[in-house]
Amino acid sequence: MKLDLAAWKKRLQVRTTLAVTLESGRVAVDFVRREENATRVVSSFTLPVGAEAVLADPERAGQRLAAELAGAGLRERRCVVCIPAGWALTTSTDVPGIAADDLREYLELRAEREFPIPVADLRLAHCAYSLPDGKECATLAAVPAKRLEAIERMLAVAECRAVSISLGLDGCVPRGGVPAAVHFLANGNHVDVVIAAGGGIAAVRSLPGPANAETAAFDALGFSREVRITLGRLPEALRQQVRDARFGGSPAPAENLCTEMRQHLQRMGIASHLARAAGGAGTAHPAAACEAAEQHLRQQPVAFEFLPPQVNRWETMARQFDDRRRRWLAAAVLAALVLPLVIYVVRSRMESSLTAEWKGLSGKVTSVEKLQQRIRLFRPWFESAPQTLQILEALDGAFPELGEVWAKSVQVSDGAKITCVVFARNQAAMLAFLNRLRTHPEVSAVQVQQQRGENPIQFSMTCKWGHADAK
């Protein structure tokens, strides 16, 4: 029998989590539940605290988060966190054909060369993509460790725990044959520009953008120039694949940006599409962490994961016992440890049941014992066996059924001596009566004392009850 790790993994799979999205003007929290065929948001709330305010005072933000969770009645404490993409320093690099264990060290070396901050003060993540010629590349993202530590402090104050921290760009990753595109995610007063191509994310930038239609004039020409520069940094073959632009994020700024940029993008050969917020969060502005939470609940990798992979000790243990011999050995050891405990528990339950039953009967037993003590006290005043009735029963058995012999008086003295005055119709009936009486095993010393008359014959007789001779 082979241990089915997939079945056990499915049973132990987490089905709920909190999706926490940090934006420039709010912290969105969604309670996400994974069901059989879909993932849905059960409840949501927002904190009017921006990402920079969280960095400035994570303890206060954590207290407000804890209060909101308590007010919403949410007990889930595992969190999938998405931070602003503008926090990350990004660069693109080639990925040589090296083992996965050595890839992290290689990316750290690249980060030392590309970023102005020491690697010890950064947390790194990457998202792989491929060029049209099949060459493997990766976008390397680095976030200052102090920023992520502030997020973790906020969650600790709220008694929560981060199970994933990413940039919240999972909705941009092309899947299932989706063509390459440039995504404009409006978030407050800035726009995250994400270029998705080659099965991954090829570039990420954060640019100033319009918050809504009523703000001051937006420099669409300058914004367009920055987008052109970002696209120009891509390899030409990859650049030619980008023919669509998708606008998402906050509805009003996204729509405003789409209107401003439509003509500029059209000159670059890129068609504009405004994404409708029908989705994940069930609100007008769906939170980015909902998509990451869905990936996490389905145990799929998220884009730009900044938390190191967590080793599940139960899965590691299950793999160790995938061998049949080890399973039998483990079962024997477990039985040797558990069986005495089971026997002890069963025995304790039986003793407890019998003790409870005895307590229920103890009152009746006490009353019966008191009654027996009173019986023993008065027993010398009466016979333990009804001997007189036995004597009368023996005499009655000796009389004939037709009434030829009848008794006038019967006297029992000393518990053993019997004296009777009897009448019989003739001599034969008297003799037959005496013979029947002598044959009784308990009767002895039958003697006729007096006899007179002929019809009827009156005689007196004596005898002894057999137990008297035994004494």
VOKOL-972956 format. One line per field, with one value per residue (C-alpha): residue number from 1; residue in one letter; x negated, y negated, z. Coordinates in Angstrom, 2 decimals, always signed. Layout:
i = [NUM / ...] .
aa = [A / ...] .
xx = [X / ...] .
yy = [Y / ...] .
zz = [Z / ...] .
END
This chain:
i = [1 / 2 / 3 / 4 / 5 / 6 / 7 / 8 / 9 / 10 / 11 / 12 / 13 / 14 / 15 / 16 / 17 / 18 / 19 / 20 / 21 / 22 / 23 / 24 / 25 / 26 / 27 / 28 / 29 / 30 / 31 / 32 / 33 / 34 / 35 / 36 / 37 / 38 / 39 / 40 / 41 / 42 / 43 / 44 / 45 / 46 / 47 / 48 / 49 / 50 / 51 / 52 / 53 / 54 / 55 / 56 / 57 / 58 / 59 / 60 / 61 / 62 / 63 / 64 / 65 / 66 / 67 / 68 / 69 / 70 / 71 / 72 / 73 / 74 / 75 / 76 / 77 / 78 / 79 / 80 / 81 / 82 / 83 / 84 / 85 / 86 / 87 / 88 / 89 / 90 / 91 / 92 / 93 / 94 / 95 / 96 / 97 / 98 / 99 / 100 / 101 / 102 / 103 / 104 / 105 / 106 / 107 / 108 / 109 / 110 / 111 / 112 / 113 / 114 / 115 / 116 / 117 / 118 / 119 / 120 / 121 / 122 / 123 / 124 / 125 / 126 / 127 / 128 / 129 / 130 / 131 / 132 / 133 / 134 / 135 / 136 / 137 / 138 / 139 / 140 / 141 / 142 / 143 / 144 / 145 / 146 / 147 / 148 / 149 / 150 / 151 / 152 / 153 / 154 / 155 / 156 / 157 / 158 / 159 / 160 / 161 / 162 / 163 / 164 / 165 / 166 / 167 / 168 / 169 / 170 / 171 / 172 / 173 / 174 / 175 / 176 / 177 / 178 / 179 / 180 / 181 / 182 / 183 / 184 / 185 / 186 / 187 / 188 / 189 / 190 / 191 / 192 / 193 / 194 / 195 / 196 / 197 / 198 / 199 / 200 / 201 / 202 / 203 / 204 / 205 / 206 / 207 / 208 / 209 / 210 / 211 / 212 / 213 / 214 / 215 / 216 / 217 / 218 / 219 / 220 / 221 / 222 / 223 / 224 / 225 / 226 / 227 / 228 / 229 / 230 / 231 / 232 / 233 / 234 / 235 / 236 / 237 / 238 / 239 / 240 / 241 / 242 / 243 / 244 / 245 / 246 / 247 / 248 / 249 / 250 / 251 / 252 / 253 / 254 / 255 / 256 / 257 / 258 / 259 / 260 / 261 / 262 / 263 / 264 / 265 / 266 / 267 / 268 / 269 / 270 / 271 / 272 / 273 / 274 / 275 / 276 / 277 / 278 / 279 / 280 / 281 / 282 / 283 / 284 / 285 / 286 / 287 / 288 / 289 / 290 / 291 / 292 / 293 / 294 / 295 / 296 / 297 / 298 / 299 / 300 / 301 / 302 / 303 / 304 / 305 / 306 / 307 / 308 / 309 / 310 / 311 / 312 / 313 / 314 / 315 / 316 / 317 / 318 / 319 / 320 / 321 / 322 / 323 / 324 / 325 / 326 / 327 / 328 / 329 / 330 / 331 / 332 / 333 / 334 / 335 / 336 / 337 / 338 / 339 / 340 / 341 / 342 / 343 / 344 / 345 / 346 / 347 / 348 / 349 / 350 / 351 / 352 / 353 / 354 / 355 / 356 / 357 / 358 / 359 / 360 / 361 / 362 / 363 / 364 / 365 / 366 / 367 / 368 / 369 / 370 / 371 / 372 / 373 / 374 / 375 / 376 / 377 / 378 / 379 / 380 / 381 / 382 / 383 / 384 / 385 / 386 / 387 / 388 / 389 / 390 / 391 / 392 / 393 / 394 / 395 / 396 / 397 / 398 / 399 / 400 / 401 / 402 / 403 / 404 / 405 / 406 / 407 / 408 / 409 / 410 / 411 / 412 / 413 / 414 / 415 / 416 / 417 / 418 / 419 / 420 / 421 / 422 / 423 / 424 / 425 / 426 / 427 / 428 / 429 / 430 / 431 / 432 / 433 / 434 / 435 / 436 / 437 / 438 / 439 / 440 / 441 / 442 / 443 / 444 / 445 / 446 / 447 / 448 / 449 / 450 / 451 / 452 / 453 / 454 / 455 / 456 / 457 / 458 / 459 / 460 / 461 / 462 / 463 / 464 / 465 / 466 / 467 / 468 / 469 / 470 / 471] .
aa = [M / K / L / D / L / A / A / W / K / K / R / L / Q / V / R / T / T / L / A / V / T / L / E / S / G / R / V / A / V / D / F / V / R / R / E / E / N / A / T / R / V / V / S / S / F / T / L / P / V / G / A / E / A / V / L / A / D / P / E / R / A / G / Q / R / L / A / A / E / L / A / G / A / G / L / R / E / R / R / C / V / V / C / I / P / A / G / W / A / L / T / T / S / T / D / V / P / G / I / A / A / D / D / L / R / E / Y / L / E / L / R / A / E / R / E / F / P / I / P / V / A / D / L / R / L / A / H / C / A / Y / S / L / P / D / G / K / E / C / A / T / L / A / A / V / P / A / K / R / L / E / A / I / E / R / M / L / A / V / A / E / C / R / A / V / S / I / S / L / G / L / D / G / C / V / P / R / G / G / V / P / A / A / V / H / F / L / A / N / G / N / H / V / D / V / V / I / A / A / G / G / G / I / A / A / V / R / S / L / P / G / P / A / N / A / E / T / A / A / F / D / A / L / G / F / S / R / E / V / R / I / T / L / G / R / L / P / E / A / L / R / Q / Q / V / R / D / A / R / F / G / G / S / P / A / P / A / E / N / L / C / T / E / M / R / Q / H / L / Q / R / M / G / I / A / S / H / L / A / R / A / A / G / G / A / G / T / A / H / P / A / A / A / C / E / A / A / E / Q / H / L / R / Q / Q / P / V / A / F / E / F / L / P / P / Q / V / N / R / W / E / T / M / A / R / Q / F / D / D / R / R / R / R / W / L / A / A / A / V / L / A / A / L / V / L / P / L / V / I / Y / V / V / R / S / R / M / E / S / S / L / T / A / E / W / K / G / L / S / G / K / V / T / S / V / E / K / L / Q / Q / R / I / R / L / F / R / P / W / F / E / S / A / P / Q / T / L / Q / I / L / E / A / L / D / G / A / F / P / E / L / G / E / V / W / A / K / S / V / Q / V / S / D / G / A / K / I / T / C / V / V / F / A / R / N / Q / A / A / M / L / A / F / L / N / R / L / R / T / H / P / E / V / S / A / V / Q / V / Q / Q / Q / R / G / E / N / P / I / Q / F / S / M / T / C / K / W / G / H / A / D / A / K] .
xx = [+0.00 / -1.46 / -0.87 / +1.23 / -0.45 / +1.79 / +4.96 / +3.54 / +2.26 / +5.73 / +7.36 / +4.89 / +5.06 / +5.97 / +9.29 / +9.48 / +7.14 / +7.11 / +6.12 / +4.43 / +3.69 / +1.59 / +2.31 / +1.37 / +4.62 / +6.03 / +5.48 / +8.06 / +8.79 / +10.83 / +11.77 / +11.31 / +12.67 / +11.77 / +14.68 / +14.88 / +14.65 / +14.09 / +12.73 / +14.99 / +14.72 / +16.95 / +16.51 / +14.42 / +13.48 / +10.95 / +8.72 / +8.26 / +4.52 / +2.09 / -1.00 / -3.34 / -1.34 / -1.79 / -5.55 / -5.56 / -3.56 / -3.01 / -1.86 / +1.04 / +2.00 / +1.92 / +4.22 / +6.74 / +6.53 / +7.13 / +10.14 / +11.65 / +11.11 / +12.79 / +15.68 / +16.18 / +16.02 / +13.12 / +10.93 / +8.70 / +5.14 / +3.24 / +2.65 / +1.70 / +0.19 / -0.31 / -2.52 / -2.71 / -4.76 / -6.43 / -8.29 / -10.30 / -13.51 / -13.40 / -15.77 / -15.82 / -18.46 / -19.26 / -18.78 / -21.54 / -20.87 / -21.67 / -20.03 / -17.19 / -19.29 / -21.96 / -19.52 / -19.00 / -22.73 / -23.02 / -20.19 / -21.86 / -25.03 / -23.02 / -21.32 / -24.72 / -25.59 / -22.23 / -20.84 / -22.36 / -21.41 / -23.37 / -21.73 / -21.73 / -19.21 / -16.97 / -14.50 / -14.56 / -11.94 / -11.78 / -9.34 / -10.57 / -9.61 / -10.94 / -11.93 / -10.51 / -13.75 / -13.29 / -15.89 / -14.98 / -14.99 / -13.70 / -12.58 / -14.33 / -12.53 / -14.07 / -12.25 / -14.06 / -13.82 / -12.74 / -9.52 / -8.59 / -9.55 / -7.13 / -4.37 / -5.20 / -5.10 / -1.67 / -0.41 / -2.03 / -0.22 / +3.03 / +2.07 / +1.85 / -0.80 / -1.92 / -1.96 / -2.75 / -4.06 / -4.13 / -3.59 / +0.00 / -0.62 / +0.82 / +3.75 / +1.29 / -0.58 / +0.47 / +1.97 / +3.60 / +2.47 / +3.28 / +1.27 / -1.37 / -0.07 / -1.02 / +1.10 / +1.79 / +2.93 / +4.20 / +3.64 / +4.29 / +1.92 / -0.36 / -0.10 / -1.88 / -3.03 / -3.39 / -4.52 / -3.35 / -4.91 / -6.61 / -4.52 / -5.65 / -6.29 / -9.03 / -9.05 / -7.49 / -7.51 / -5.56 / -4.74 / -2.79 / +0.77 / +4.20 / +6.20 / +9.54 / +11.05 / +11.29 / +7.57 / +5.15 / +4.10 / +2.38 / -0.88 / +0.14 / -2.80 / -5.37 / -3.60 / -3.61 / -7.32 / -8.03 / -5.95 / -7.88 / -11.16 / -9.95 / -8.94 / -12.19 / -14.21 / -12.65 / -14.23 / -12.80 / -11.23 / -9.43 / -8.46 / -6.72 / -4.43 / -2.94 / +0.13 / +2.69 / +2.97 / +5.27 / +6.31 / +7.34 / +7.18 / +9.27 / +12.17 / +12.17 / +8.39 / +8.21 / +10.95 / +9.37 / +5.95 / +7.42 / +9.02 / +5.81 / +3.53 / +5.64 / +4.31 / +0.69 / +0.75 / +2.46 / -0.52 / -2.72 / -0.49 / +1.11 / +4.90 / +6.43 / +8.94 / +10.59 / +10.99 / +14.39 / +14.27 / +16.71 / +14.62 / +12.59 / +13.42 / +17.04 / +16.50 / +15.89 / +12.15 / +11.08 / +8.04 / +4.91 / +4.39 / +7.57 / +5.86 / +2.76 / +4.95 / +6.61 / +3.20 / +2.10 / +5.24 / +4.80 / +1.16 / -0.05 / -3.11 / -2.49 / -4.46 / -7.32 / -7.06 / -9.21 / -8.69 / -11.06 / -9.37 / -7.96 / -8.66 / -5.62 / -6.95 / -3.94 / -4.63 / -8.31 / -7.41 / -4.95 / -7.63 / -9.97 / -7.39 / -6.60 / -8.60 / -6.53 / -9.10 / -9.33 / -5.54 / -5.32 / -8.10 / -6.41 / -3.08 / -4.69 / -6.33 / -3.12 / -1.12 / -3.64 / -3.24 / +0.46 / +1.86 / +1.02 / +2.50 / +5.67 / +5.93 / +5.45 / +8.11 / +10.60 / +9.97 / +10.38 / +13.66 / +14.93 / +13.91 / +15.57 / +18.75 / +18.82 / +18.08 / +20.95 / +23.24 / +22.19 / +22.84 / +26.36 / +26.95 / +25.16 / +28.28 / +30.38 / +27.59 / +27.32 / +31.07 / +31.01 / +28.08 / +29.94 / +32.97 / +30.84 / +29.33 / +32.83 / +33.74 / +30.64 / +31.62 / +35.07 / +34.23 / +33.97 / +37.68 / +38.94 / +38.03 / +35.94 / +37.99 / +41.82 / +41.50 / +45.06 / +46.44 / +44.24 / +45.62 / +49.20 / +48.44 / +47.05 / +50.14 / +52.46 / +50.75 / +51.44 / +55.25 / +57.29 / +59.12 / +62.53 / +62.84 / +62.63 / +60.22 / +60.39 / +58.67 / +60.27 / +57.17 / +53.49 / +50.91 / +47.24 / +45.01 / +41.29 / +41.24 / +40.99 / +43.52 / +46.92 / +50.10 / +53.30 / +56.87 / +58.23 / +61.50 / +61.64 / +64.75 / +63.19 / +60.05 / +58.71 / +58.92 / +57.08 / +54.28 / +53.90 / +53.61 / +50.93 / +48.96 / +48.94 / +47.78 / +44.92 / +43.68 / +43.06 / +39.24 / +39.54 / +41.92 / +40.77 / +41.93 / +45.61 / +47.55 / +51.28 / +51.99 / +55.76 / +58.48 / +62.23 / +65.39 / +65.96 / +67.79 / +66.27 / +63.09 / +61.55 / +57.87 / +55.06 / +51.56 / +48.11 / +45.12 / +41.93 / +40.74 / +37.61 / +35.31 / +35.66 / +33.91 / +31.03 / +30.12] .
yy = [+0.00 / -3.34 / -6.45 / -8.88 / -12.19 / -14.07 / -12.99 / -13.90 / -17.21 / -18.01 / -17.23 / -19.38 / -22.24 / -25.64 / -26.93 / -30.45 / -33.42 / -37.19 / -39.19 / -42.40 / -45.01 / -48.09 / -51.06 / -54.73 / -55.76 / -52.66 / -49.12 / -46.75 / -43.52 / -40.70 / -37.38 / -34.88 / -31.32 / -28.61 / -26.38 / -23.34 / -25.07 / -28.73 / -31.23 / -33.93 / -36.89 / -36.41 / -39.82 / -42.97 / -46.16 / -48.96 / -50.93 / -54.62 / -54.22 / -54.56 / -52.45 / -55.25 / -55.69 / -51.99 / -52.37 / -55.40 / -53.76 / -50.01 / -49.46 / -51.88 / -50.40 / -46.94 / -48.05 / -49.43 / -46.22 / -44.12 / -46.26 / -45.91 / -42.14 / -41.85 / -44.05 / -41.92 / -38.70 / -37.29 / -34.71 / -33.96 / -35.13 / -33.90 / -36.83 / -37.10 / -40.59 / -42.69 / -45.77 / -48.70 / -47.93 / -51.33 / -50.01 / -47.63 / -48.24 / -46.15 / -45.01 / -42.34 / -39.65 / -36.50 / -33.18 / -30.70 / -26.99 / -26.44 / -24.41 / -25.94 / -25.83 / -28.00 / -30.43 / -32.49 / -32.99 / -34.03 / -36.57 / -37.97 / -38.54 / -40.34 / -42.46 / -43.50 / -44.90 / -46.44 / -47.99 / -50.85 / -49.17 / -46.29 / -42.92 / -42.34 / -45.21 / -43.90 / -41.13 / -39.68 / -38.08 / -37.28 / -36.40 / -34.36 / -34.94 / -33.76 / -35.55 / -34.54 / -32.66 / -30.53 / -32.27 / -32.31 / -35.65 / -36.97 / -40.26 / -40.76 / -42.84 / -44.05 / -45.69 / -47.26 / -44.83 / -47.60 / -48.12 / -44.43 / -44.30 / -47.18 / -45.17 / -42.14 / -44.27 / -45.57 / -42.01 / -40.86 / -43.60 / -42.41 / -38.79 / -37.88 / -36.07 / -36.64 / -33.52 / -35.43 / -38.91 / -39.98 / -42.95 / -41.99 / -41.59 / -38.08 / -39.40 / -40.66 / -37.38 / -35.97 / -32.50 / -30.13 / -31.74 / -35.32 / -37.65 / -40.03 / -43.36 / -46.45 / -46.91 / -50.31 / -49.87 / -53.19 / -53.33 / -56.66 / -59.30 / -56.90 / -54.26 / -50.90 / -50.07 / -46.29 / -44.65 / -41.04 / -38.90 / -35.56 / -33.84 / -36.24 / -39.88 / -41.51 / -44.98 / -46.94 / -50.71 / -53.13 / -56.51 / -59.57 / -59.49 / -61.18 / -60.41 / -61.36 / -63.48 / -66.60 / -66.87 / -69.31 / -68.82 / -65.49 / -65.46 / -62.75 / -63.51 / -63.07 / -59.90 / -58.55 / -59.23 / -57.22 / -54.34 / -54.47 / -54.36 / -51.36 / -49.50 / -50.46 / -48.67 / -45.36 / -43.15 / -44.06 / -40.66 / -40.87 / -44.47 / -43.53 / -41.15 / -43.96 / -45.13 / -45.62 / -48.02 / -47.22 / -49.83 / -48.68 / -49.60 / -52.48 / -52.96 / -56.77 / -57.27 / -54.22 / -55.57 / -59.01 / -57.57 / -55.42 / -58.50 / -60.52 / -57.78 / -56.17 / -58.26 / -58.18 / -54.39 / -54.10 / -55.83 / -53.09 / -50.43 / -49.52 / -49.18 / -50.39 / -48.38 / -49.52 / -46.67 / -46.54 / -45.89 / -43.05 / -40.93 / -39.60 / -41.84 / -42.40 / -46.17 / -48.99 / -48.75 / -45.10 / -44.60 / -43.15 / -40.67 / -38.78 / -37.36 / -36.48 / -34.87 / -32.70 / -31.58 / -30.84 / -28.83 / -26.80 / -26.26 / -27.98 / -30.29 / -34.02 / -36.57 / -38.17 / -36.22 / -37.91 / -35.31 / -32.34 / -29.02 / -27.46 / -23.76 / -21.81 / -19.43 / -17.11 / -16.67 / -16.07 / -13.42 / -11.79 / -11.55 / -9.85 / -7.11 / -6.58 / -3.34 / -0.28 / +1.09 / -2.25 / -2.46 / +0.98 / +0.08 / -3.22 / -1.43 / +1.10 / -1.64 / -3.64 / -0.58 / +0.14 / -3.42 / -3.90 / -0.47 / -0.70 / -4.15 / -2.91 / -0.01 / -2.39 / -4.76 / -1.93 / -0.48 / -3.88 / -4.39 / -0.99 / -1.68 / -5.07 / -3.51 / -0.81 / -3.36 / -5.53 / -2.49 / -1.52 / -5.04 / -4.77 / -1.46 / -2.30 / -3.84 / -0.73 / +1.56 / -0.40 / -0.12 / +3.66 / +4.13 / +2.25 / +4.47 / +7.63 / +6.38 / +6.00 / +9.51 / +10.94 / +9.08 / +10.70 / +14.12 / +16.04 / +15.31 / +17.30 / +20.42 / +20.13 / +22.92 / +23.43 / +26.85 / +26.91 / +26.50 / +29.35 / +31.57 / +30.74 / +31.35 / +34.85 / +35.72 / +34.47 / +36.75 / +39.77 / +39.26 / +41.00 / +38.91 / +40.60 / +39.40 / +42.82 / +41.36 / +37.87 / +36.01 / +34.46 / +32.69 / +32.31 / +31.09 / +30.37 / +29.95 / +29.26 / +28.76 / +32.54 / +34.54 / +34.98 / +36.07 / +36.71 / +37.83 / +39.59 / +41.30 / +44.20 / +46.00 / +49.46 / +51.24 / +51.57 / +47.82 / +47.16 / +49.60 / +48.16 / +44.65 / +45.74 / +47.56 / +44.47 / +42.33 / +44.75 / +44.70 / +40.92 / +40.32 / +37.60 / +39.44 / +42.00 / +43.76 / +44.02 / +45.48 / +45.94 / +44.88 / +45.53 / +47.12 / +47.44 / +47.99 / +49.96 / +47.76 / +45.28 / +46.21 / +43.45 / +43.70 / +41.45 / +41.75 / +40.17 / +39.89 / +37.89 / +35.68 / +37.14 / +34.10 / +34.52 / +37.90 / +36.45 / +34.11] .
zz = [+0.00 / -1.09 / +0.99 / -1.06 / -0.29 / -2.70 / -0.89 / +2.52 / +1.19 / -0.15 / +3.19 / +5.12 / +2.64 / +4.10 / +2.76 / +4.21 / +4.50 / +4.89 / +1.80 / +2.99 / +0.31 / +1.16 / -1.09 / -0.99 / +0.69 / +2.36 / +3.63 / +2.14 / +4.03 / +2.46 / +4.03 / +1.19 / +1.22 / -1.26 / -2.22 / -4.47 / -7.84 / -7.05 / -4.57 / -3.17 / -0.83 / +2.21 / +3.84 / +3.38 / +5.15 / +4.67 / +7.01 / +6.16 / +6.61 / +3.72 / +3.14 / +4.27 / +7.48 / +8.19 / +7.81 / +10.10 / +12.94 / +12.43 / +16.03 / +15.68 / +12.33 / +13.91 / +16.72 / +14.23 / +12.21 / +15.34 / +16.29 / +12.80 / +12.78 / +16.19 / +15.05 / +11.93 / +13.97 / +11.92 / +13.65 / +10.67 / +11.30 / +8.23 / +5.87 / +2.21 / +1.98 / -1.16 / -0.90 / -3.36 / -6.45 / -6.04 / -2.99 / -5.16 / -7.07 / -10.25 / -12.96 / -15.63 / -15.90 / -17.82 / -16.05 / -16.87 / -16.77 / -13.08 / -10.37 / -8.37 / -5.20 / -6.82 / -8.46 / -5.30 / -4.84 / -8.48 / -8.09 / -4.96 / -6.97 / -9.64 / -6.96 / -5.59 / -9.02 / -9.99 / -6.78 / -4.72 / -1.39 / +0.20 / -0.33 / +3.44 / +3.74 / +0.97 / +0.43 / -3.05 / -5.27 / -8.95 / -11.71 / -14.66 / -18.30 / -21.63 / -24.82 / -28.22 / -28.99 / -25.84 / -23.73 / -20.03 / -18.20 / -14.90 / -13.45 / -10.12 / -7.47 / -4.21 / -1.28 / +1.72 / +4.62 / +7.02 / +5.06 / +5.26 / +8.94 / +9.56 / +7.85 / +9.98 / +13.15 / +12.18 / +11.72 / +14.98 / +16.92 / +15.34 / +16.29 / +12.61 / +10.60 / +7.02 / +4.86 / +1.68 / +0.85 / -2.79 / -5.10 / -5.92 / -9.66 / -10.07 / -12.08 / -14.70 / -15.25 / -18.65 / -18.35 / -20.77 / -24.01 / -22.99 / -25.27 / -24.01 / -22.68 / -20.75 / -17.61 / -16.06 / -12.45 / -11.06 / -7.32 / -5.67 / -7.04 / -8.92 / -11.64 / -11.65 / -15.17 / -15.57 / -18.79 / -18.95 / -21.66 / -22.18 / -19.49 / -16.77 / -15.91 / -17.91 / -16.31 / -13.43 / -12.90 / -10.75 / -12.36 / -11.19 / -12.48 / -12.21 / -9.10 / -10.68 / -13.41 / -11.21 / -10.49 / -12.11 / -15.70 / -16.31 / -18.28 / -20.72 / -23.01 / -20.23 / -19.02 / -22.58 / -22.87 / -19.72 / -21.05 / -24.33 / -22.41 / -20.38 / -23.53 / -25.23 / -22.58 / -23.60 / -26.26 / -29.65 / -30.25 / -26.91 / -27.51 / -30.76 / -28.84 / -26.72 / -28.65 / -25.87 / -22.94 / -20.03 / -17.48 / -14.00 / -10.32 / -8.95 / -11.40 / -11.75 / -12.16 / -14.47 / -16.72 / -16.73 / -17.57 / -20.34 / -21.90 / -21.68 / -23.01 / -25.71 / -28.60 / -27.41 / -27.14 / -30.50 / -32.08 / -30.58 / -32.14 / -28.81 / -28.36 / -25.07 / -23.00 / -19.78 / -17.28 / -15.58 / -11.81 / -11.61 / -9.59 / -6.91 / -4.02 / -4.86 / -4.65 / -7.12 / -6.47 / -6.10 / -3.90 / -5.50 / -2.66 / -3.59 / -6.68 / -4.64 / -1.96 / -4.60 / -5.84 / -2.28 / -1.44 / -4.61 / -3.62 / -6.77 / -6.73 / -6.59 / -8.57 / -6.61 / -3.35 / -0.68 / +2.04 / +1.87 / +1.10 / +4.24 / +4.69 / +5.85 / +8.48 / +8.10 / +4.38 / +5.11 / +7.66 / +5.26 / +2.57 / +5.03 / +5.57 / +1.91 / +2.10 / +3.06 / +5.49 / +7.32 / +7.53 / +9.16 / +11.57 / +12.43 / +12.88 / +15.27 / +17.33 / +17.38 / +18.47 / +21.26 / +22.50 / +21.95 / +22.88 / +26.63 / +26.67 / +24.97 / +27.44 / +30.35 / +29.01 / +28.39 / +31.84 / +33.45 / +31.61 / +32.76 / +36.37 / +36.22 / +34.82 / +37.51 / +40.24 / +39.04 / +38.97 / +42.51 / +43.75 / +42.33 / +44.18 / +47.44 / +49.02 / +48.34 / +49.57 / +52.81 / +53.46 / +52.76 / +55.14 / +57.88 / +57.32 / +57.54 / +60.80 / +62.27 / +61.05 / +62.74 / +65.94 / +66.11 / +64.55 / +67.92 / +68.52 / +65.56 / +63.65 / +60.55 / +58.87 / +59.26 / +60.98 / +62.35 / +58.83 / +57.65 / +60.42 / +59.53 / +55.85 / +56.74 / +58.84 / +56.13 / +53.59 / +55.81 / +55.99 / +53.23 / +50.65 / +51.24 / +54.83 / +56.51 / +59.05 / +60.57 / +63.37 / +66.40 / +67.77 / +66.94 / +69.43 / +68.71 / +71.76 / +72.06 / +68.31 / +67.71 / +69.74 / +68.09 / +69.94 / +67.96 / +68.78 / +65.67 / +64.59 / +62.10 / +60.69 / +61.11 / +62.12 / +58.58 / +57.96 / +61.25 / +60.41 / +56.88 / +58.36 / +60.81 / +58.09 / +55.82 / +58.70 / +59.57 / +55.98 / +56.07 / +56.26 / +58.91 / +61.25 / +63.82 / +67.01 / +66.03 / +69.01 / +69.77 / +73.36 / +73.75 / +71.62 / +72.25 / +70.34 / +67.15 / +64.67 / +64.71 / +66.53 / +68.64 / +69.39 / +70.53 / +69.13 / +69.54 / +67.25 / +66.83 / +64.04 / +62.52 / +63.10 / +66.84 / +66.70 / +64.80 / +67.62] .
END
